[in-house]
Amino acid sequence: MIEVTKDDGLTILTINRPDKANSVTRAMLSDLADSVEKAAADDATRAIILTGVGKVFSAGADLDAARAGLATDPVWERLSAAIAAAPCLTIAALNGTAAGGSLGMVLACDLRVSVPNAKIFYPVMKLGFLPQPSDPGRLAALIGPARAKLILMAGQKIPAEEALAMGLLDRLTEDVMGEARALTEDVMGAKASHVAAIKGMI
């Protein structure tokens, strides 16, 4: 379900459940958090890329798991906190739509690149859940409080081009992994301590 690929200081984490629109279970989220924490603790790691298989990055929580309590499980916050705390460059390479709680891991990344036909949405108002605790603040920091309310309260599905204009996405491209890898070139050529120092200054 979660594939981990390591390549000389680069860790690629791939959600591989395309038959279920890459919806995530608690075990998958725990695996992701474990993998991020392990990569972040490795002094050789200079970049982490998160991506998915198929036409959707992740539809959020698996419906059966959500009904069983996953929607409010602290594992979401553990994952996003691990990504945000990682001392390396973190990139979300969106191969398609990012929805629901899975948007949290995207917001926690340093950079976000996406295919042009993706959509961004977080239907917590409609579903009767609260967003994960750190997600509204990260969202508002990127796009401002009014636009954060557009997504979280008005329930709008934001097309990739609009998300780019808002600052929610950084690049649009058909080749998200190619673009993500290109964005890691400078950090991959640097010492991990230098990467961490510049990230800390920002």
Secondary structure, DSSP 4 states (H G I P E B T S, - for coil): -EEEEEETTEEEEEE--GGGTT-B-HHHHHHHHHHHHHHHH-TT--EEEEEESSSEEE-SB-HHHHHTTGGG-THHHHHHHHHHH-SSEEEEEESSEEEGGGHHHHHHSSEEEE-TT-EEE--HHHHT-PPPTTHHHHHHHHH-HHHHHHHHTS-PPEEHHHHHHHTS-SEE-S-HHHHHHHHTHHHHTS-HHHHHHHHHH-
